[in-house]
Amino acid sequence: MYDGGKIITGLIIGIGLLLLPFWPIGNKWASKPPKPELTAKAKEAGKCVEPKTFIRQKHMELLDKWRDQAIRGGNRLYINSENVTYDISLQNTCMQCHSNKAKFCDQCHNYTGVDPFCWDCHIAPKEKK
């Protein structure tokens, strides 16, 4: 090979650039997600409208379903997996227990890098002290 050293160096740099998006920058992969802050009402209730694992993974799907049922279908009641009925309302159901938007919603959404569009239509709750 005439330029074997240059070719091997180029291959190493090329592979390094290809793998760069998968490299954990700033040790973000090792950090744990923030623990959301619950209100006294949420701590007293001890559970959400669905189990915690479901809510963590699929709360946006649930909220989209609620929107379709309430606004488009006129149904304002939600029956959960345990046959308990809740009002379909972000303000009057969810935000009653999770009123601290900055410490409950924003922490996790910032950690995961998502920008939900909830507050495009809904009024963001005032922080309760």
Buried (B, 14 or more C-beta within 10 A) or exposed (E): EEEEEEEEEEEEEEEEEEEEEEEEEEEEEEEEEEEBEBBEEBEEEEEBBBEEEBBEEEBEEBBEEBBEBBEEEEEEEBEBEEEEEBBBBBEEBBBBBBBBBEBBBBBBBEEEEEEEEBEEEEEEBEEEE
